[in-house]
Amino acid sequence: MSTASVPLPNWISYGLLPLLNVVTAFLISGLVVWSIGESPLAALRLLIEGALGRGDAIGFTLFYTTSFIFTGLSVAVAFHAGLFNIGSEGQAYIGGLGAALVALALDRYVPWYVTMPFAVIGAAVFGAAWAFIPAWLQAKRGSHVVITTIMFNFIAAALMVYLLVNVLIVPGKMAPETRTFLPGGQLPKLDWLMALFGLKLGPAPFNVSFIIALVMCLLVWVLIWRTKLGYEMRTLGVSPSAAVYAGIPYARTVIIAMLISGGLAGMMALNPVMGASARLQVEFVGGAGFVGIAVSLMGRSHPLGILFSALLFGILYQGGADLSFEMPNITREMIVVIQGLVILFAGALEYMYRPAVVRIYQRLAKGVS
């Protein structure tokens, strides 16, 4: 029997194997740091301290983590249905438009907790709408969703630049951005949560969207593993022909999965648009849609795994910024290399250790029996 088909306990599939991949990525990253004359252990210490050593550092880490949770869930939902949604970047961009329009319309009249649910709906609807055409083309015309979603990323970027420069810009200002939202259109910081642990949030934009992201993790888990639709999506992802033979409607399932995926990506915009900058700006997504692919792969498309892998990438983003400041020889580009190594081993080489782990597990299982 091939090792790929041998079932393993969840603690190995979702815990041990990803851990081995991450450790390998950091060991090779250590060699890269050592090759330029710096101490890998000192670099690791600075990275951890920069991400988790202070209240404001933790706040920035969790801010990045929040964005990666949304985009990681977006990729995971599509992946369970056998779809590789590369368009989370563009869907998040358009989702920001939906959230911003709600904030601009309501911030003068109602408090933030009234604006928030409408903004969540607006971001999700706009993100889902941007995923609809690629979904329809995949389901009805056989156009590959990878190609169409990549194309729609560029279309979304061009559309948003046009809107911010020609439609939504504040008259008399040069910056392509909307006006700053009033308090009724801003998501408050979670400084009270940090205070529970004796930490000060400082300038970090850690905000209520983190709680929304955790709720989405729970809802996605319920959707995928506790609903009929989730079962249909997983069946389609394992074998489209078997799913169709069993009576599962292919086109409907593909479109619904992509709409949910796009909606989750669109909700990512709540974090930077309403929680950090309090206005819609150019390039606010900052690559989070693409990082979500790595987050989902590393988290094995499971909400709990995505939560931890998003935290890891949040640590790399925040700690990497401090590391490049404290160790000038380690440039921002080298931090990208480290992130790339994590993506390589957690994504492309995610099953590298599986054959050896399977053999060890089988030997131990036989020994116990």
Secondary structure, DSSP 4 states (H G I P E B T S, - for coil): --GGGS---HHIIIIIHHHHHHHHHHHHHHHHHHHTT--HHHHHHHHHHHHHSSHHHHHHHHHHHHHHHHHHHHHHHHHHTT-----HHHHHHHHHHHHHHHHHHHTTTS-HHHHHHHHHHHHHHHHHHHHHHHHHIIIII---HHHHHHHHHHHHHHHHHHHHHHTSSPTT--SSB-PPPPGGGSPPB-HHHHHHTT---TT---BTHHHHHHHHHHHHHHHHHHSHHHHHHHHHHH-HHHHHHTT--HHHHHHHHHHHHHHHHHHTTIIIIIIIISS-BTT-STTHHHHHHHHHHHTTT-HHHHHHHHHHHHHHHHHHHHHHHH-TTS-HHHHHHHHHHHHIIIIITTTTTHHHHHHHHHHHHHHH-
